[in-house]
Amino acid sequence: MSVASVGSQELAVALAAVRDAARICRSVQAGITPETLEKRDKSPVTIADFGSQAVVCRVVGNAFPDDPIIAEEDSSELRNEENAPFLHLIHDEICRQCVHASKEEICRWIDRGGAQHFAHRFWTLDPIDGTKGFLRKEQYAISLALIVEGQIALGVLGCPNLPLVAGDPATSGALFYAIRGQGAFALPLEGDTAPQPIRVSATTDPAAARFCESVESGHSSHGASERIAQRLGITAAPLRLDSQAKYAVVARGEADIYLRLPTKADYFEQIWDHAGGVLIVEEAGGRVTDVAGKPLEFVHGRTLKQNRGVVVSNNLLHDAVLDAVQAVGVQ
């Protein structure tokens, strides 16, 4: 099985799976209230996270039963008696939004995402990337990718709160996808509108670049990002948003640079936090490396253990950004 053999069947399955997950996430997010945030109640994200993983693994597993799936969650906690209320709510949401199933079936679907190791062909899923953004009713993403022989062959990002047309909230809800060698595209999360090709920006002057980074400083060093921006001559404030939606905004030219800089010496990025977005940026003409300029390696199981940090750009600015990253001492 080669990367070139991946095509319309895998894409159709991936889009259907992510759309199912988005329906569940949107339904759960609609019920979040100010009281939920005041109490720091994370139960909505728990319900949506498990529900999203269950329905994606169901759709992918039914279509490709031999493909392993590396995902974030497993059902062990849900099977504990004290968490029965969570499982009940997840079950209700899936039955209402997608398909009727037993609680045991739902747990089995979730556990399809329990693969641990590299395989010649496997999927990786983040059922909700950007959980804090989800709770704030801001940006989050459902990220699904197919990796074949160590290369990302297909990437899909579902961004339920990101406008399809930049700056137009009325178009909220976008899907982005790429198949290796076939370009990157955007289409509405709902409806049958034809996909539109997307392309990174043509910005060549680093000082004119638009920067985006994580909202949460625990995910990436904001201080290091600020020093890099100063070195590049960038004066505009960074665009801060949660999740792999940042890959999407670079891929469509809304931003030029996205940095995820190491905050801890012993931390390695999880593959599901990047795989879906990486190919979309690359197929839109951009470039993605670690802080040393190495391509990300998706051949070491669940983590990017041979890479440190992530640098995303429109390609035209990449070498200048890497020089600035090295100059401020990020390693």
C-alpha positions in Angstrom: 0.0 0.0 0.0 1.6 3.3 -1.1 0.7 6.9 -0.4 -0.3 7.3 -4.0 -3.0 4.6 -3.6 -5.0 6.8 -1.1 -7.8 8.6 -2.8 -11.5 9.3 -3.0 -12.7 6.4 -0.8 -10.5 7.3 2.2 -11.5 11.0 1.7 -15.2 10.3 1.7 -14.9 8.2 4.8 -12.8 10.8 6.6 -15.1 13.7 5.8 -18.2 11.7 6.9 -16.5 10.7 10.1 -15.4 14.3 11.0 -18.9 15.7 10.1 -20.5 13.1 12.5 -18.1 14.2 15.2 -18.7 17.9 14.6 -22.5 17.4 15.0 -21.9 15.9 18.5 -19.4 18.6 19.5 -21.7 21.4 18.3 -24.6 19.9 20.2 -22.7 19.6 23.4 -21.1 23.0 23.1 -24.4 24.6 22.7 -25.3 23.5 26.2 -22.3 25.2 27.8 -23.4 28.0 30.1 -21.5 30.7 32.0 -22.2 28.6 35.1 -20.3 25.7 33.5 -17.2 27.9 33.1 -17.6 29.5 36.6 -17.6 26.0 38.2 -14.7 24.9 35.9 -17.0 22.0 34.9 -15.2 20.0 32.3 -18.0 17.5 31.8 -19.1 18.9 28.5 -15.7 18.5 26.9 -15.5 14.9 28.3 -18.8 14.0 26.7 -17.9 15.6 23.4 -14.4 14.2 23.4 -15.5 10.6 23.9 -18.5 11.0 21.7 -16.4 12.4 18.9 -13.8 9.6 19.1 -16.6 6.9 19.2 -18.3 8.1 16.0 -15.1 8.7 14.1 -13.7 5.3 15.0 -17.0 3.7 14.1 -17.1 5.2 10.6 -13.4 4.6 9.9 -13.5 1.1 11.4 -16.5 0.0 9.4 -14.9 1.2 6.2 -11.3 0.0 6.9 -11.5 -2.7 9.6 -7.8 -3.6 9.2 -6.5 -0.1 9.8 -5.2 0.7 13.3 -6.3 4.0 14.8 -4.1 6.0 17.2 -6.3 8.3 19.2 -6.3 10.1 22.5 -8.9 8.3 24.6 -9.9 4.9 25.8 -13.1 3.6 27.5 -11.5 2.3 30.7 -12.7 5.2 32.9 -16.1 5.2 31.3 -16.6 1.6 32.3 -16.1 2.5 36.0 -19.4 2.6 37.9 -18.8 6.2 39.2 -18.6 7.4 35.6 -21.8 5.7 34.5 -23.6 9.2 34.2 -21.0 10.3 31.6 -21.4 7.1 29.6 -25.2 7.6 29.7 -24.9 11.2 28.4 -22.4 10.1 25.7 -24.8 7.4 24.6 -27.7 9.8 24.5 -25.8 12.3 22.4 -24.6 9.7 19.9 -28.1 8.2 19.5 -29.6 11.6 19.0 -27.1 13.0 16.6 -25.7 10.0 14.6 -26.7 6.4 15.2 -28.5 4.2 17.7 -26.1 2.0 19.5 -25.6 0.2 22.9 -23.3 1.6 25.5 -21.1 -1.4 25.0 -20.8 -0.8 21.3 -19.9 2.8 22.0 -17.1 1.7 24.4 -15.8 -0.7 21.7 -15.8 2.1 19.1 -13.8 4.3 21.5 -11.3 1.5 22.1 -10.7 1.1 18.4 -8.5 4.2 18.9 -6.2 2.4 21.2 -3.4 1.5 18.8 0.0 2.3 20.3 2.7 1.7 17.6 3.7 2.6 14.1 2.1 0.5 11.4 2.6 0.7 7.6 -0.9 2.2 7.4 -2.8 3.8 10.3 -5.1 6.7 11.2 -4.5 9.2 14.0 -7.3 11.2 15.6 -7.7 14.1 18.0 -11.4 14.0 18.8 -11.3 17.5 20.2 -8.2 19.5 19.7 -8.4 22.7 21.8 -10.5 21.7 24.8 -10.2 25.0 26.5 -11.3 26.8 23.3 -14.2 24.4 23.2 -15.3 25.3 26.7 -15.0 29.0 25.9 -17.1 28.5 22.8 -14.2 29.6 20.7 -11.9 27.6 18.4 -11.4 23.9 18.5 -10.9 21.2 15.8 -11.5 17.6 15.0 -8.3 16.3 13.4 -8.1 13.1 11.4 -5.1 11.9 9.4 -4.1 8.7 7.5 -0.5 7.9 7.6 1.0 5.4 5.0 4.6 4.2 5.1 5.4 7.1 7.5 4.0 9.8 5.3 0.8 11.7 5.9 -1.4 10.6 3.0 -4.7 12.4 3.9 -5.5 15.1 6.4 -8.9 16.5 7.5 -9.6 19.3 9.9 -13.2 20.0 11.1 -13.4 23.5 12.6 -17.0 24.1 13.7 -16.4 27.7 14.9 -14.0 28.9 12.2 -15.7 30.9 9.4 -15.3 29.4 6.0 -14.8 33.0 4.7 -12.2 34.7 6.9 -13.8 37.4 9.0 -17.4 36.5 8.2 -19.0 34.9 11.3 -22.1 34.0 9.2 -20.1 31.3 7.4 -19.0 29.6 10.7 -18.2 26.0 10.3 -15.4 24.9 7.9 -13.8 21.6 6.8 -10.3 21.6 5.4 -8.7 18.6 3.7 -5.7 17.5 1.7 -4.6 14.3 -0.2 -0.9 14.2 -0.8 0.0 15.5 -4.2 -3.6 16.8 -4.9 -3.7 20.2 -3.2 -5.6 21.5 -0.2 -9.3 22.5 -0.1 -12.0 24.0 2.1 -15.7 23.5 2.2 -18.6 24.1 4.5 -19.0 21.8 7.5 -22.6 21.3 6.4 -24.1 21.2 2.9 -23.0 20.1 -0.6 -21.0 23.2 -1.7 -18.1 22.3 -4.0 -14.7 22.4 -2.3 -12.6 25.5 -3.0 -8.7 25.3 -3.3 -6.8 27.1 -0.6 -3.3 28.6 -0.8 -0.8 30.0 1.6 0.0 33.7 1.4 2.6 35.2 -0.9 4.2 37.3 1.9 8.0 37.5 1.5 8.9 40.4 3.9 9.2 39.0 7.5 8.3 42.4 9.0 4.9 42.2 7.2 4.1 38.7 8.3 1.1 37.8 10.4 1.8 35.6 13.3 -0.5 33.1 15.1 0.1 31.1 18.2 -1.7 29.2 20.9 -4.0 31.0 23.4 -2.6 28.9 26.2 1.0 29.8 27.1 1.5 26.3 28.5 1.2 25.0 25.0 3.9 27.2 23.5 6.3 29.8 24.9 4.7 33.2 24.3 7.9 34.9 25.5 10.1 33.1 22.9 7.5 33.9 20.2 7.7 37.6 21.1 11.5 37.6 20.8 11.3 35.9 17.5 8.7 38.4 16.2 10.9 41.2 17.3 13.9 39.8 15.6 11.9 39.4 12.4 10.7 43.0 12.7 7.0 42.0 13.2 5.1 44.7 15.0 1.5 43.4 14.6 0.0 41.6 17.6 -0.2 37.8 17.2 -3.4 36.1 16.2 -4.1 33.8 19.2 -6.5 30.9 18.7 -6.8 27.4 20.1 -6.3 24.1 18.3 -5.2 23.0 14.8 -7.4 25.8 13.4 -4.0 27.6 13.3 -2.9 25.3 10.6 -6.0 26.1 8.6 -5.5 29.9 8.9 -1.9 29.6 7.6 -3.0 27.2 4.8 -5.6 29.7 3.5 -3.3 32.7 3.8 -5.0 34.4 6.7 -1.7 34.1 8.7 1.9 33.5 7.6 3.6 31.9 10.6 2.5 29.6 13.4 5.0 28.6 16.1 4.6 25.9 18.7 7.7 26.3 20.8 8.9 23.9 23.5 8.0 24.8 27.1 9.5 21.7 28.8 12.7 19.9 28.0 11.1 16.5 28.4 7.9 17.1 26.4 7.3 15.5 23.0 4.3 16.5 20.8 1.6 14.0 20.3 1.1 13.0 16.7 -2.7 13.7 16.7 -2.0 17.3 17.7 -0.4 17.9 14.3 -0.9 15.2 11.6 -4.3 16.5 10.3 -3.0 20.1 9.9 0.5 19.4 8.6 -0.5 18.0 5.2 -3.1 20.7 4.7 -0.5 23.4 5.1 2.1 21.5 2.9 -0.5 20.9 0.1 -1.5 24.6 0.2 2.2 25.5 -0.5 3.5 25.9 3.0 6.2 24.2 5.0 6.2 22.5 8.4 9.3 21.5 10.4 10.6 21.3 13.9 12.6 24.2 15.4 15.8 22.6 13.9 14.3 22.6 10.4 13.7 18.8 10.4 10.5 17.4 8.9 8.1 16.0 11.5 8.5 12.2 11.8 5.3 10.2 12.1 7.0 6.8 12.6 7.6 6.6 16.3 4.2 5.6 17.7 2.1 8.2 19.5 4.7 11.0 19.9 7.0 13.1 17.7 9.9 12.0 19.8 12.6 12.8 17.2 11.3 16.4 16.9 11.3 19.5 19.1 8.6 22.1 18.7 6.8 22.9 15.4 7.4 25.8 12.9 4.7 26.4 10.3 5.0 29.0 7.5 4.0 29.9 4.0 7.4 28.4 2.9 8.7 31.8 1.6 9.4 32.9 5.2 10.5 29.6 6.6 14.3 30.0 6.5 14.1 33.5 8.0 11.8 32.2 10.8 14.2 29.2 11.5 17.1 31.6 11.7 15.2 33.8 14.2 14.2 30.7 16.2 17.9 29.6 16.5 19.1 33.2 17.2 16.9 33.5 20.3 18.1 30.2 21.6 15.0 28.0 21.2 16.0 24.3 21.1 
